[in-house]
Amino acid sequence: MSESKNQHLLDYLGYYLSLTHSPHYAVLISGPWGVGKTYQVKRFLQHHLPTPEKLLYVSLYGLSTLDEIRDALFQAAYPLLTGKPAKIIGSLLTAGLKYAKVDTGGITAGDVIGFRADVYVFDDLERYEGNKSTALGYINQFVEHDGAKVIIIANDKEIKAGEDYERRKEKLIGKVLEVQSSFDEAFSAFVALIDDKFAQEFFKKNAEEISSLYEQSKKDNLRILQQTMWDFERFCKSLTDEHRGNLDAMLTLLRLFFVLSFEFKSNQINAKDLETGRGLSAMVQAHLEKDKEPSPIKRIADRYLNVDIHDSILSSSVLVNCLARGIVDANEIQASLNASSFFVNVADEAPWRTVWHWTERTESEVMAALGKVSEQFEQRAFTIEGEILHVLGLQLFLSDVGVIKSSKQQVVDDGKRYIDDLYKTKKLEATQRDDYSLRFDGYGGLGIQSADTSEYRELFDYLRETSEKTLRDTYQEKASELVQLMRTDVQLFYRRLCLTNSDDNIYYSTPLLASLDPEEFVRSVLDLAISEQHIVFVMFKSRYDHGQLDRDLSGERAWAEAVKRILLDTCESCGPITRKRIKMRVDHYMKPIPDAAAASAT
């Protein structure tokens, strides 16, 4: 069935190339991007051109001048002669010719380039960056003067070059052949290019399934199909034998991966849609807003009727990594699969995760897990911020659907009391706003339920504020540790406080130095060796450059001003050399710190 779609193309190319006389016209192979135009032409020529050495194929993609087309043809004719020698010889062969004029004054294209071919193929005309009508005039030389057969491959509908282009096209093109997507033929060729034996056999066994997904996609784009198959092959290599052996799981993976890949590669969805548009919350939201414009994910779900777009066999983070970032993390992928209903052992699963996966667990499993979550909540057992947010998000969802009796406001009030209790007992993590380990809407590879509600936003903000307060409570202790570090390892002291490529820079945006007594700090600095003092002065410049005292480190502004003033006051009682050295370093390295007098004046 599929070969017949383009039989007209194959038949006409066979007729065109079999002509014993010069046809004096070119053939245009047209069709949308990714439909398989180049594949069809190359495959035909590979099997039907009697003398392939008489063929020259060039892509015009990215070329912008006739000289560049000439160079591409020359390199195609002499592939072993590349680089500077090829350009020199090509220039010698074409010395004195003015390519800006289509009229060559009787010199044939073969004379221009120094070789002749029976068949020329010019691919990607729509991606030629120069004047396309001039390019057609140049190509016309091969037809008119050399009597060669010329095949042009282009998405003709993309070309909007004006009347001059249409006129040249009408003079040059004798036949336009439209290519249609031919799945079966292309699929067989793509499978043959798969190196992983498991993936290759898996594709063969599920050819009808993939064909059905491809038809439902309505993309008519074989290039996207091939790229998706390559991506899934790479994905398969990260799976264990247990995963590969579960046929139901593998089929679910194939459906979800292929559908989302088709849509992502054709720009119908983006990374944010993958992160927030799938899952239970998105399903509930879509139901509540059924009268509104459907989301991109909802439109996909409506088109692929046999695919569960919201299936949690692959977490949103796995899908974003694989499809948007090109990251295939075997540990992350295996963890996501092991948590799915295909592989999970509910007895070994964290109870809150069992509740989160309620669509894939039995009623008794979910209710038993919910009872354990309630006990752990009462015992204040959840101390990891991401888990706390998951539990609170689940409580909001369960309240909304009537599984628990608490109202949403009660969930908010109980959640704040929970956070306060952790703070009082010093069990809360000390983090700050730029700590990227915690996402607003996800943790542990799972999206947080009810993340789109105002109640969840209130709880999230309260947790972050309390966590920041916990961090501030540690400033004095950590700052004292830094002073001790300054005395023993001043280089590490510097890295702790300044933004560098090192992972040691954990306090570069944390204003903890303000908890130190500025006079004691200055005495500690002046007790250091001169070379070590120098590193501390460099720290001030690195830490406070680029206006940091007006942004993240504003809490250290008064302290830094005091340190600068005390240094200048102290050095007045020092010897002249020491006084000069300290003043010079203060002027140079502490310049980002305002003078106390100037600051008070403003």
C-alpha positions in Angstrom: 0.0 0.0 0.0 2.7 2.5 1.0 4.9 2.0 -2.1 2.0 2.9 -4.3 1.8 6.3 -2.7 5.0 7.3 -4.5 4.8 5.0 -7.5 4.1 7.9 -9.7 7.4 9.4 -8.6 9.4 6.2 -9.2 7.8 5.7 -12.6 8.5 9.2 -13.8 12.1 9.3 -12.6 12.6 6.0 -14.4 11.2 7.5 -17.6 13.1 10.7 -17.2 16.5 9.0 -16.7 15.9 6.6 -19.5 15.6 9.3 -22.1 18.3 8.9 -24.8 18.1 12.5 -25.7 18.5 15.7 -23.6 15.2 16.5 -22.1 16.1 20.2 -21.7 14.0 20.5 -18.5 14.5 19.7 -14.9 12.2 17.7 -12.5 11.1 19.2 -9.2 10.5 16.8 -6.3 8.3 18.7 -3.9 6.8 18.0 -0.5 6.8 19.2 3.1 9.8 18.9 5.4 10.5 15.4 6.7 8.1 13.7 4.2 11.0 11.7 2.7 11.8 13.5 -0.5 15.6 13.0 -0.3 15.1 9.4 0.9 12.9 8.6 -2.1 15.3 10.1 -4.6 18.5 8.7 -3.2 16.9 5.2 -2.9 15.7 5.3 -6.5 19.0 6.5 -7.9 20.9 3.9 -5.8 19.0 1.1 -7.5 18.2 2.5 -10.9 21.0 4.7 -12.1 23.1 2.5 -14.4 26.3 4.6 -14.0 26.4 6.2 -10.6 29.7 7.8 -11.3 27.9 10.1 -13.7 25.8 11.5 -10.8 26.5 14.6 -8.8 24.5 15.4 -5.7 24.7 18.6 -3.7 22.7 20.2 -0.9 22.1 23.9 -1.1 21.3 24.1 2.6 23.2 27.0 4.1 24.8 28.1 0.8 24.3 31.7 -0.2 26.3 32.4 -3.3 26.8 30.8 -6.7 30.5 30.5 -5.9 29.5 28.3 -3.0 27.3 26.1 -5.2 30.3 25.8 -7.6 32.5 24.7 -4.7 30.0 22.2 -3.5 29.7 20.6 -7.0 33.5 20.5 -7.4 33.9 18.8 -4.0 31.1 16.3 -4.9 33.0 15.6 -8.2 36.4 15.2 -6.5 35.6 14.1 -2.9 39.2 13.2 -2.2 40.3 16.7 -3.1 39.1 18.9 -0.2 40.2 22.0 1.7 42.4 24.7 0.4 43.7 22.8 -2.7 40.2 22.1 -3.9 39.3 25.8 -3.6 42.5 26.8 -5.5 41.9 24.4 -8.3 38.2 25.3 -8.5 39.1 29.0 -8.7 41.7 28.3 -11.4 39.1 26.4 -13.5 36.6 29.3 -13.2 39.0 32.2 -13.4 37.5 35.2 -15.0 33.9 34.1 -14.9 31.3 36.4 -13.5 28.7 34.3 -11.8 26.4 37.3 -11.1 25.4 37.0 -14.8 23.4 33.9 -15.8 24.4 34.4 -19.4 27.8 32.6 -19.7 28.6 33.8 -23.2 28.5 30.3 -24.6 30.6 28.6 -22.0 28.9 25.5 -20.8 28.5 24.5 -17.2 30.9 21.7 -17.7 33.5 24.1 -18.8 32.8 26.3 -15.8 33.4 23.6 -13.3 35.9 21.5 -15.1 33.8 18.3 -15.2 30.6 16.9 -16.6 27.9 14.7 -15.2 24.8 13.1 -16.7 22.6 13.6 -13.7 22.7 16.5 -11.2 20.6 16.6 -8.0 20.2 19.9 -6.2 18.6 19.3 -2.7 17.2 21.8 -0.2 16.5 24.6 -2.6 14.2 26.3 -0.1 17.1 26.5 2.3 19.4 28.2 -0.1 20.1 31.5 1.6 20.9 33.5 -1.6 18.6 34.7 -4.4 16.7 31.6 -5.4 15.8 32.8 -8.9 19.5 33.4 -9.6 20.2 29.9 -8.3 17.6 28.5 -10.8 19.3 30.5 -13.5 22.6 29.0 -12.6 21.1 25.5 -12.5 19.5 26.1 -15.9 23.0 26.1 -17.5 23.3 22.3 -16.8 19.9 21.8 -18.6 20.3 24.2 -21.5 24.0 24.1 -22.3 25.1 20.7 -21.1 21.9 18.9 -21.9 22.1 17.1 -18.5 19.2 15.7 -16.5 18.6 17.7 -13.4 16.5 16.8 -10.3 15.7 19.6 -7.8 14.4 18.7 -4.4 12.5 21.3 -2.4 9.5 22.1 -0.3 8.3 24.4 -3.1 5.4 25.8 -1.0 8.0 27.4 1.4 9.6 29.4 -1.4 8.2 32.9 -1.8 10.6 34.5 -4.2 8.4 36.6 -6.3 7.5 36.7 -10.0 11.1 36.4 -11.2 11.4 33.1 -9.4 8.1 31.8 -10.8 9.3 32.8 -14.3 12.6 31.0 -14.1 10.9 28.0 -12.5 8.4 27.9 -15.4 11.2 28.0 -17.9 13.4 25.3 -16.1 10.9 22.9 -14.5 9.2 20.5 -16.8 7.5 18.3 -14.2 6.6 18.7 -10.6 6.2 15.5 -8.5 4.7 15.6 -5.1 6.0 13.1 -2.5 3.7 11.5 0.0 4.7 10.0 3.3 5.3 6.3 2.8 5.4 4.7 6.3 6.0 1.0 5.6 8.9 1.5 3.2 10.6 4.1 5.4 10.0 2.2 8.6 11.7 -0.9 7.3 14.7 1.2 6.3 14.8 2.9 9.7 14.6 -0.4 11.6 17.6 -1.6 9.6 19.6 1.3 10.9 18.9 0.4 14.6 22.0 -1.1 16.2 20.6 -2.3 19.5 19.2 -5.8 18.8 16.5 -5.7 21.4 15.2 -2.3 20.1 15.4 -3.5 16.5 13.3 -6.7 17.3 10.9 -4.7 19.5 10.2 -2.3 16.6 9.6 -5.1 14.2 7.2 -6.8 16.5 5.3 -3.6 17.1 5.3 -2.2 13.6 1.5 -2.0 13.4 1.4 -0.2 16.7 3.9 2.4 15.6 2.2 2.8 12.3 -1.1 3.5 14.1 0.5 6.1 16.3 2.2 7.7 13.3 -1.2 7.9 11.4 -2.9 9.4 14.5 -0.1 12.0 14.8 -1.1 13.4 11.3 2.5 14.7 11.1 3.3 13.1 7.8 6.9 13.6 8.8 9.2 10.6 8.4 12.2 12.5 9.7 10.5 12.9 13.1 9.7 9.2 13.1 13.3 8.2 12.5 14.6 10.6 15.2 12.0 9.2 17.7 13.1 5.6 16.9 16.7 6.6 17.5 15.8 8.3 20.8 13.8 5.3 21.9 16.7 3.0 21.0 18.9 5.0 23.3 16.3 4.9 26.0 16.0 1.1 25.8 19.7 0.8 26.5 19.1 2.2 30.0 16.6 -0.5 30.9 17.3 -3.7 32.8 16.4 -7.2 31.5 13.4 -7.2 33.9 12.1 -4.0 32.3 12.6 -5.3 28.8 11.0 -8.6 29.6 7.7 -7.0 30.7 5.9 -6.7 27.4 2.9 -4.7 28.7 5.2 -2.2 30.3 7.3 -1.9 27.2 4.2 -1.3 25.0 3.0 1.4 27.4 6.5 3.0 27.3 6.5 2.9 23.5 3.1 4.5 23.2 3.8 7.3 25.7 7.3 8.0 24.4 6.5 8.0 20.7 3.4 10.2 21.1 5.1 12.8 23.2 8.2 12.7 21.0 6.1 13.3 17.9 4.4 16.3 19.5 7.5 17.7 21.1 9.6 17.5 17.9 6.8 19.2 15.9 6.6 22.0 18.5 3.1 21.2 19.5 4.2 20.9 23.2 7.2 22.2 25.2 9.1 21.3 28.3 6.7 23.1 30.5 3.8 21.2 29.1 5.6 18.0 29.9 6.4 19.2 33.5 3.0 20.5 34.4 0.5 19.4 31.8 0.4 15.7 32.7 -0.7 13.8 35.8 -3.6 13.8 38.1 -3.7 17.5 38.8 -3.8 18.3 35.1 -6.6 15.8 34.5 -8.7 17.3 37.3 -7.9 20.9 36.1 -8.9 19.9 32.5 -12.2 18.5 33.7 -12.9 21.7 35.7 -12.1 23.8 32.7 -13.7 21.7 30.1 -15.5 24.7 28.6 -12.3 26.6 28.1 -9.7 26.3 25.4 -8.0 22.8 25.9 -4.4 22.7 26.9 -1.8 21.3 24.4 -1.7 18.1 26.5 -5.5 17.8 26.4 -5.5 18.2 22.7 -3.0 15.4 22.4 -5.0 13.1 24.7 -8.1 13.7 22.6 -6.2 12.7 19.4 -4.5 9.5 20.5 -7.4 7.6 21.9 -5.5 4.5 22.9 -2.7 6.2 24.7 -2.8 7.4 28.3 -0.9 10.6 28.1 -1.0 10.9 31.9 0.4 7.5 32.6 3.0 7.8 35.4 5.2 4.9 34.2 7.6 7.7 33.2 7.8 10.7 35.5 7.6 14.2 34.1 11.3 14.8 35.0 12.3 11.7 33.0 10.3 12.9 30.0 11.7 16.4 30.1 15.3 15.0 30.3 14.8 12.5 27.5 12.8 14.6 25.1 13.8 18.2 25.8 17.3 18.0 27.2 18.7 14.8 25.5 19.6 13.4 28.9 19.1 9.6 29.4 19.8 8.9 33.1 19.5 5.2 33.6 19.1 5.5 37.4 16.3 8.0 37.1 14.5 6.0 34.4 14.8 2.7 36.3 13.5 4.4 39.5 10.5 5.7 37.6 9.7 2.3 36.1 10.2 0.5 39.4 7.6 2.9 41.1 5.0 2.1 38.4 2.3 -0.5 38.8 4.2 -2.8 36.4 7.1 -3.3 38.8 6.4 -1.9 42.2 6.3 -3.8 45.4 3.8 -1.8 47.4 5.0 -3.3 50.7 8.4 -1.6 50.1 7.0 1.7 48.8 6.9 4.8 50.8 3.2 5.2 51.9 2.9 8.7 50.5 4.1 7.4 47.1 1.4 4.7 47.2 -1.2 7.4 47.8 0.2 9.5 45.0 -0.1 6.5 42.6 -3.7 6.0 43.6 -4.8 5.4 40.0 -2.5 2.4 39.8 -3.1 0.9 43.3 -6.0 -1.0 44.7 -8.5 0.6 47.1 -7.1 -1.4 50.0 -3.5 -0.5 49.2 -4.3 3.2 49.0 -6.4 3.4 52.1 -3.8 1.4 54.1 -1.1 3.7 52.9 -3.2 6.8 53.7 -3.6 5.6 57.3 0.2 5.3 57.6 0.7 8.8 56.1 -1.7 10.2 58.7 0.3 8.5 61.5 3.6 9.8 60.1 2.1 13.3 59.8 0.9 13.3 63.4 4.4 12.1 64.5 6.0 14.8 62.4 8.0 12.2 60.6 8.3 14.0 57.3 11.3 16.4 57.5 12.5 16.5 53.8 10.9 19.6 52.2 9.9 17.8 49.0 8.1 15.1 50.9 6.4 17.6 53.1 5.1 19.4 50.0 3.9 16.1 48.5 2.0 15.2 51.6 0.4 18.6 51.9 -0.5 18.6 48.2 -2.0 15.1 48.5 -4.1 16.2 51.5 -5.5 19.2 49.5 -6.4 16.8 46.7 -8.0 14.2 49.0 -9.9 17.0 50.7 -11.2 18.2 47.3 -12.4 14.8 46.3 -13.9 14.0 49.7 -11.5 11.1 50.8 -10.6 13.0 54.0 -13.0 15.1 56.1 -10.7 18.1 56.5 -11.5 21.2 54.5 -8.8 22.8 52.4 -8.5 25.6 55.0 -8.0 23.0 57.7 -5.3 21.4 55.6 -3.6 24.8 55.3 -3.8 25.4 59.1 -2.6 21.9 60.0 0.2 22.2 57.5 1.4 25.5 59.0 1.3 24.0 62.5 3.3 21.0 61.1 6.0 23.4 59.7 6.1 25.4 63.0 6.6 22.2 65.0 9.5 21.2 62.8 11.0 24.6 63.2 10.7 24.6 67.0 12.3 21.1 67.3 15.1 22.1 64.8 14.0 19.3 62.4 13.4 21.6 59.4 15.9 21.8 56.6 17.8 25.1 56.3 17.5 26.2 52.7 17.2 29.5 50.9 15.3 30.7 47.8 18.0 30.1 45.3 18.4 26.4 46.4 17.4 24.7 43.2 17.0 21.3 44.9 13.3 22.1 45.6 10.9 22.8 42.8 7.6 24.4 43.4 5.6 21.7 41.6 7.7 18.5 41.8 10.0 16.4 43.9 11.4 12.9 43.6 10.4 12.6 40.0 6.7 13.2 40.7 4.6 16.3 40.2 3.0 17.6 43.4 -0.8 17.3 43.5 -2.8 20.5 43.8 0.2 22.6 42.9 -2.0 24.9 40.9 -4.2 25.9 43.9 -3.9 29.1 46.0 -3.9 26.9 49.2 -0.8 25.0 48.0 1.0 28.3 47.1 0.3 29.6 50.6 1.8 26.4 52.2 4.8 26.5 49.8 5.6 30.1 50.6 5.2 29.5 54.4 7.5 26.5 54.2 10.2 28.5 52.3 9.9 31.4 54.7 10.3 29.2 57.7 13.1 27.3 56.1 14.9 30.6 55.4 14.4 31.5 59.1 16.0 28.2 60.0 18.9 29.1 57.8 19.3 32.5 59.4 19.4 30.9 62.8 22.6 29.1 61.8 24.4 32.2 60.5 26.3 32.9 63.7 27.6 29.4 64.1 28.5 29.1 60.5 30.2 32.5 60.4 32.3 31.6 63.5 33.3 28.4 61.7 34.4 30.5 58.7 36.6 32.7 60.9 38.3 29.5 62.2 38.7 28.3 58.6 40.2 31.7 57.6 43.0 31.0 60.2 43.7 27.4 59.0 42.8 27.4 55.2 42.4 30.9 53.9 42.0 29.6 50.3 39.0 27.5 51.3 37.6 30.4 53.3 37.7 32.4 50.0 36.0 29.7 48.0 33.2 29.4 50.6 32.3 33.0 50.3 32.8 33.8 46.6 31.2 32.7 43.4 33.7 30.4 41.6 33.6 27.2 39.5 34.1 25.2 42.7 31.4 23.4 44.6 32.8 24.9 47.8 31.1 28.3 47.2 28.1 27.4 49.4 27.8 30.9 51.0 28.4 33.2 48.1 24.9 34.7 48.3 24.2 34.1 52.0 24.7 37.2 54.2 26.0 35.3 57.3 29.0 37.5 57.9 26.7 40.1 59.4 26.5 38.0 62.5 30.2 38.5 63.3 31.6 41.3 65.5 33.4 43.5 63.0 36.1 44.5 65.5 37.0 40.9 66.3 36.9 40.0 62.6 39.4 42.8 61.8 41.7 41.7 64.6 41.6 38.1 63.2 42.4 39.4 59.7 45.4 41.5 60.9 46.8 38.5 62.8 47.2 36.6 59.5 50.3 36.5 57.5 50.5 39.3 54.9 49.9 36.8 52.0 46.9 35.5 53.7 45.6 39.0 54.5 45.8 39.6 50.8 43.4 36.7 50.0 40.9 38.1 52.5 41.0 41.5 50.8 40.5 39.8 47.4 37.5 38.0 49.0 35.8 41.4 49.7 36.2 42.5 46.1 34.9 39.2 44.6 32.1 38.9 47.1 30.7 42.4 46.8 31.4 43.3 43.1 28.5 43.7 40.7 26.2 45.4 43.3 25.8 42.3 45.6 25.5 44.6 48.6 22.3 46.0 47.1 20.9 42.6 46.3 21.5 39.1 47.9 24.0 40.4 50.4 22.2 43.6 51.5 22.1 42.2 55.0 25.9 42.4 55.2 26.1 46.0 54.0 26.3 47.7 57.5 28.8 45.0 58.7 31.0 45.4 55.6 31.0 49.2 56.0 32.0 48.8 59.7 34.8 46.5 58.8 36.2 48.9 56.2 36.0 51.8 58.7 37.7 49.8 61.5 40.5 48.7 59.1 41.2 52.3 58.2 41.0 53.5 61.8 43.3 50.7 63.1 46.0 51.2 60.5 46.5 54.7 61.7 48.4 53.4 64.7 50.5 51.0 62.6 53.9 51.6 61.1 54.1 53.6 57.9 54.7 50.5 55.7 51.8 48.6 57.2 49.6 51.7 57.1 50.3 52.2 53.4 49.8 48.6 52.6 46.4 48.4 54.4 45.1 51.6 52.9 46.2 50.6 49.4 44.4 47.3 49.7 41.3 48.9 51.3 41.1 51.4 48.4 41.5 48.7 45.7 39.8 45.6 47.1 37.1 47.2 49.2 36.0 49.7 46.7 32.5 48.0 46.2 31.8 48.7 49.9 30.6 52.3 50.5 32.3 54.5 53.0 30.2 54.6 56.2 30.1 58.4 56.1 29.0 58.4 52.5 26.4 55.7 53.2 24.9 57.7 56.1 24.8 60.8 53.9 22.7 59.1 51.3 
